[in-house]
Amino acid sequence: MPSVRKCSRTGCLEPAVATLTYAYSDSTAVVGPLATASEPHSYDLCEAHALRLTVPRGWEVVRHEGEFSEPEPSSDELTALAEAVREAGRSDPVSAPEQPEAAPGRRGHLRVLPGRA
């Protein structure tokens, strides 16, 4: 089963095999094997984008030596996939929690002002 995670590059639908992390204090970009969990400040990359990564002048790239390979799916990925399929298959959509009603006679804090001619 291929990895559920895809390359972070816009328009790329290839499976992710590497993780890019920036160390701003050291002006370094680190490209290593795919992290076990998706991190908010890291980027998942396919093999082509991981190998072609360039950085600004003055920065260094630290790359994983060897080939990148697709990770074996973990039970966490399988569980997440199962949950996503279960949610998509629900016949009754989950409704958003009701918002408390405004005080009587009070409107929202925004109002429309007539334009000046």
Sine and cosine of phi, psi and omega as CSV:
sin_phi,cos_phi,sin_psi,cos_psi,sin_omega,cos_omega
0.00,0.00,0.80,-0.60,-0.01,-1.00
-0.94,0.33,0.32,-0.95,0.01,-1.00
-0.88,0.48,0.60,-0.80,0.03,-1.00
-0.97,0.25,-0.47,0.89,-0.05,-1.00
-0.98,0.17,0.65,-0.76,-0.01,-1.00
-0.93,-0.38,0.25,-0.97,0.03,-1.00
-0.87,0.50,0.65,-0.76,-0.02,-1.00
-0.97,0.22,-0.26,0.97,-0.03,-1.00
-0.92,0.39,0.69,-0.73,-0.03,-1.00
-0.84,0.54,0.77,-0.64,0.05,-1.00
0.99,0.12,-0.12,0.99,-0.02,-1.00
-1.00,-0.04,0.80,-0.60,-0.01,-1.00
-0.94,-0.33,0.17,0.99,-0.02,-1.00
-0.95,0.31,0.46,-0.89,0.03,-1.00
-0.93,0.36,0.58,-0.82,0.01,-1.00
-0.97,0.23,0.69,-0.73,0.05,-1.00
-0.77,-0.63,-0.10,1.00,-0.04,-1.00
-0.61,-0.79,0.35,-0.94,0.05,-1.00
-0.84,-0.54,0.76,-0.65,0.04,-1.00
-0.97,-0.23,0.78,-0.63,0.05,-1.00
-0.74,-0.68,0.67,-0.74,0.02,-1.00
-0.98,-0.18,0.71,-0.70,0.15,-0.99
-0.95,-0.32,1.00,0.03,-0.10,-0.99
-0.87,0.49,-0.61,0.79,-0.03,-1.00
-0.90,0.43,-0.44,0.90,0.01,-1.00
-0.97,-0.26,0.06,1.00,-0.07,-1.00
0.77,0.64,0.78,0.63,-0.08,-1.00
-0.73,-0.68,0.65,-0.76,0.14,-0.99
-0.94,-0.34,0.77,-0.63,-0.03,-1.00
-0.93,-0.38,0.85,-0.53,0.04,-1.00
-0.91,-0.40,0.92,-0.39,-0.04,-1.00
-0.76,-0.65,-0.09,-1.00,0.04,-1.00
-0.85,0.52,0.39,-0.92,-0.03,-1.00
-0.85,0.53,0.80,-0.60,0.02,-1.00
-0.91,0.42,0.47,-0.88,-0.03,-1.00
-0.92,0.38,-0.45,0.89,0.03,-1.00
-0.72,-0.69,0.54,-0.84,0.03,-1.00
-0.95,0.32,0.78,-0.63,-0.02,-1.00
-0.96,-0.30,0.57,-0.82,-0.03,-1.00
-0.91,0.41,-0.44,0.90,-0.05,-1.00
-0.95,-0.31,0.34,0.94,0.05,-1.00
-0.83,-0.56,0.32,-0.95,-0.04,-1.00
-0.80,-0.60,0.76,-0.64,0.07,-1.00
-0.99,0.10,0.71,-0.70,-0.04,-1.00
-0.78,-0.62,0.53,-0.85,0.15,-0.99
-0.97,0.23,0.13,-0.99,-0.06,-1.00
-0.88,0.47,-0.68,0.73,-0.03,-1.00
-0.88,0.48,-0.72,0.70,-0.01,-1.00
-0.95,0.31,-0.53,0.85,0.04,-1.00
-0.92,0.39,-0.59,0.80,-0.03,-1.00
-0.98,0.18,-0.47,0.88,-0.06,-1.00
-0.99,-0.11,0.08,1.00,-0.06,-1.00
-0.85,0.52,0.75,-0.66,0.12,-0.99
-0.86,-0.51,0.41,-0.91,-0.04,-1.00
-0.80,-0.60,0.28,-0.96,0.02,-1.00
-0.88,0.47,0.41,-0.91,0.04,-1.00
-0.83,0.56,0.70,-0.71,-0.01,-1.00
1.00,-0.10,-0.23,0.97,0.02,-1.00
-1.00,-0.08,0.35,-0.94,0.08,-1.00
-0.90,-0.43,0.44,-0.90,0.12,-0.99
-0.89,-0.45,0.80,-0.60,0.11,-0.99
-0.95,-0.30,0.88,-0.47,-0.06,-1.00
-0.92,-0.40,0.50,-0.87,0.13,-0.99
-0.91,0.42,0.75,-0.66,0.05,-1.00
-1.00,0.08,0.67,-0.74,-0.02,-1.00
0.96,-0.27,-0.12,-0.99,-0.04,-1.00
-1.00,-0.01,0.50,-0.87,0.11,-0.99
-1.00,0.02,0.61,-0.79,0.06,-1.00
-0.71,-0.70,0.47,-0.88,0.02,-1.00
-0.92,0.39,0.72,-0.69,-0.01,-1.00
-0.95,0.30,0.44,-0.90,0.11,-0.99
-0.95,0.30,0.64,-0.77,-0.01,-1.00
-0.91,0.41,0.69,-0.72,0.03,-1.00
-1.00,-0.06,0.19,-0.98,0.02,-1.00
-0.90,0.44,-0.48,0.88,0.03,-1.00
-0.91,0.42,-0.68,0.73,0.03,-1.00
-0.90,0.43,-0.66,0.75,0.01,-1.00
-0.91,0.42,-0.63,0.77,0.04,-1.00
-0.91,0.42,-0.68,0.73,0.02,-1.00
-0.89,0.45,-0.66,0.75,0.02,-1.00
-0.90,0.43,-0.69,0.73,0.01,-1.00
-0.88,0.47,-0.66,0.75,0.03,-1.00
-0.90,0.44,-0.66,0.75,0.01,-1.00
-0.90,0.44,-0.67,0.74,0.02,-1.00
-0.91,0.41,-0.66,0.75,0.00,-1.00
-0.88,0.47,-0.70,0.71,0.01,-1.00
-0.90,0.43,-0.66,0.75,-0.02,-1.00
-0.92,0.40,-0.49,0.87,-0.04,-1.00
-1.00,0.05,-0.03,1.00,0.01,-1.00
-0.89,0.45,0.71,-0.70,0.03,-1.00
-0.99,0.10,-0.45,0.89,0.03,-1.00
-0.95,-0.31,0.94,-0.34,-0.01,-1.00
-0.89,0.45,0.57,-0.82,0.03,-1.00
-0.96,0.30,0.83,-0.56,-0.03,-1.00
-1.00,0.10,0.50,-0.87,0.02,-1.00
-0.94,0.33,0.53,-0.85,0.03,-1.00
-0.89,0.46,0.59,-0.80,-0.03,-1.00
-0.94,0.35,0.63,-0.78,0.03,-1.00
-1.00,0.09,0.58,-0.81,0.04,-1.00
-0.91,0.42,0.60,-0.80,-0.01,-1.00
-0.96,0.29,0.53,-0.85,0.03,-1.00
-0.94,0.33,0.36,-0.93,0.04,-1.00
-0.87,0.49,0.57,-0.82,-0.02,-1.00
-0.84,0.54,0.70,-0.71,0.03,-1.00
0.99,0.13,-0.13,0.99,-0.03,-1.00
-0.97,-0.24,0.72,-0.70,0.06,-1.00
-0.98,-0.20,0.01,-1.00,0.03,-1.00
-0.88,0.47,0.17,-0.99,-0.05,-1.00
-0.98,0.21,-0.12,0.99,0.03,-1.00
-0.96,-0.27,0.54,-0.84,0.06,-1.00
-0.54,-0.84,0.39,-0.92,-0.02,-1.00
-1.00,-0.01,0.75,-0.66,0.05,-1.00
-0.96,-0.29,0.62,-0.79,0.01,-1.00
-0.91,0.43,0.60,-0.80,0.02,-1.00
-0.95,0.30,0.39,-0.92,0.05,-1.00
-0.99,-0.15,0.67,-0.74,-0.02,-1.00
-0.98,-0.18,0.00,0.00,0.00,0.00
